[in-house]
Every structure is written in C-alpha cells, then in structure tokens.
Amino acid sequence: MTEGILFSVFSISAIVFAFGVIFRRNAVHCALHLVGVLLSLSGLFVLLNAQFIAAIQILVYAGAIMVLFLFVVMLLNVKGETPLLTPGAAKGFGFFFALIVFVELLWIVLTRGGAEGTSQPAAALPPGFGSPAEIGRILYTTWLFPFEVTSILLLIAVIGAVVLAKRKFA
C-alpha cells in the first residue's frame, strides 16, 4: 500500500516537473524543473530497490550535470532568439506527438498490458543486487569494452568542445 502511494507521488511529481521543463520560457527555470524530474526518478529507483542507482542519479545528474548546464546557460547569457516555429505551431507539434505517444501507450496497455505480471510472482533478487561492488564487478568484466568505448567517445567530445570554443573566442 505504501509503495503504491509513493509510486504515485513520485510519478505524478515527475510528470508535473516534466511539464514545467517543457512549458517554461526561462532556461534556468527549465533546468530547476529538470532537477525535480531527476529527484523524482531517483525516488522511483529507491522503490525498485536500486538505492545505489538512485544515489548516483542524484549525485551525477541532479548534481554535477545540472550545475554544468546552469553554468553554461548563465555563461552564454542566452537572449530570446528568433524561433524556428511560431509558438502556436510548436505547441501544435508537441500536442500531436504527445497524442501519438498516448495512443501507443494505450494500445500497449489494452492489448497486452497487465496480464503478464499477475500470473507469476516477482523473482527474488540475488544477494548483493545493486551494491557498488556488484555493479563494479559487472561493469569491469562483462561490460568492460562498451565502458571503455563510452569513455573514449566522451574524451573525444570534450576535446572537440574545447577546440570549437577556442576557435570561437580566438
């Protein structure tokens, strides 16, 4: 009962903050609403018994990435540029795509949703599931190559950003 209430609170707050991200005009307000979305998602991770992922979600995304994002937004001092679409057309496209997603989700729920999960109980989690030691073991054994490729791609992106920024300000 408590998990259902907490799930409802976290999911509704994530949706409300997501609408705040979409409909706010100020970039700083959008970033702060995105922090609310990320905090709500970390609450959902806690309900899924993934406390480590929830802590990383808060530290990395809601902390470091959002601070970096706010720093860039404030550094650039973005003024209102001419929009690509008129506000009415942009909202029309947004509502059109939201309607498509809603119809897809409704189709999934009505055709096969809800029937699979009721027949068998949930599998028991193995001991140490979600612990930092278990995540590190899997990351550096099974997923070592994708982890290293990702780190190289991030390094290339940082070098590219520095080169582009140096060209712009030189």
N, C-alpha and C positions, 0 to 999 in steps of 0.2 A: 504494500500500500504506500509506504513512504517513498520507495523507489519510483513508483508511478507519478507521485506528486512532484518529486524532484525532477524527474524527466520532463514533465510538463512545464515546470518553471524554467528549466534551463533551455528547453527547445523554444518556448514562446519568447524568452528574452533574446535568444539568438536571432529569431526571426524579426523581432522588433528592432534590434540593433542593426540587422542587415538592411531593413528598410531605411533606417537612419543613414547608413552608408550610401544608399542609392539616392535618396532624395535631398540630402544636404548640399548646399552650394559651396560652403566653405570647406576647403581641403583639410584644415586642421580638425574641424568638427567631424568630417568623414573618418579621419584617422582615429579619433577618440571613439567613435561608434564601432570601428573595426576592432579596437581593443575590447570593447564589450562583447562582440561576437566571439573573439578568441577566448575570453574568460568563460563564456557560456559553453563553448566547445570543450574547454578543459574540465568543466563540471560534468559534462556528458562522458568524458573519458574516465573520470572517477567512478561514475555509475557503471561503466563497463569493466571495472576492476583493473584499470590500467593507470595506476597512480603515477608511475614514472613518466609515461607519455603526457599525462596532464601537467606534471611539473615542468617538463621540457617545453610544452606548449606555452606555458606562462612565461618561463624564463627566456626562451629563444624568440618566439613570435610576438607575444604581447609586450615583452621587454625590449630586447635588442633590436629586432627588425622594425618595430613601430617607432622606437626612438630614432633610428636611422631614417625612417620615412619622414617623420616630423622634422628632423634636421634638414633634409633635402627640400621639403616643401617650404620651410621658413627661409632657407638659404636662397632658393630661387625667387622667392617673393612673387609668386605667380599672380599676375593680374588677370582679369577676365579677358580671354582671347575670343576671337570670333568663332562661334560654334560651327561645327560641320553640318549639323542639322538644326532646324528650329526646335525650340523646346517642345512644341506640340508633336512634331514628328518623332523626336527622340522618345517621348513618353509613349507614343503610339507603337513604336517598335518594341519598347520594353514590355508593354502590356501584351503585345502579340506573342512575343517569345515566352512570357510568363504563362500565357494561356496554353501554348504548346506543351510546356513542361508540366502544367497541371493536368492536361488531358493524358499525357503519357503516364504520369504517376497514378492517375485514376484508373487507367487501363490496366496497369500492373496490379494494383490492389484488387480490382474487380475480377481479373482473370485468374490470378494465382496467388494473390497475397493473403496471408492469414491462415491458409490451410497447411502449409508445410511445417510451421513451428509448433503446432498443437499436438501432433501425433507422438513425438518423442521428446523426452526431457533433454535439457541442455547438457552437453558434455562437461565433465568435471575438468577443471584446469589443472595442469601438471604443477607440481611444487616448483616454486621459483618463477612462475609465469609472470612476465612483465618486470622482473627485477633488473637492475642495471647490469648485473653480472651475466644474466641470461641474454639480454639484448646485446651486450658486448661480444659474448661468445658467438652468437648467431651472425652478428654484423661482420666479425673478423674471420669467420670460417666460411659459412655458406654464401654470404653476400659481399665478400671482400672485393671482387672485381668491379661490380657496379658501384660500390662505395668509392673506390679509387677513381673510377671514371668520372663520377659526380664531382669529386674534389678537384680533378684536373679541369673540368668544364667551368667550375666556379673560379678557379685561378685564372683561366683564360678570360672570363667575363670581367674580373676585377682589373686585369691588365688592360683590356680593351677600354674599359671605362676611364682609366687613368690616362690612356693615350688620347682618347677623344676629349676629355676635359682639359688636358694640357694644350691640345690644338685650339680649343675654343678660347682659352684665356691667354694664349700666347700672342 
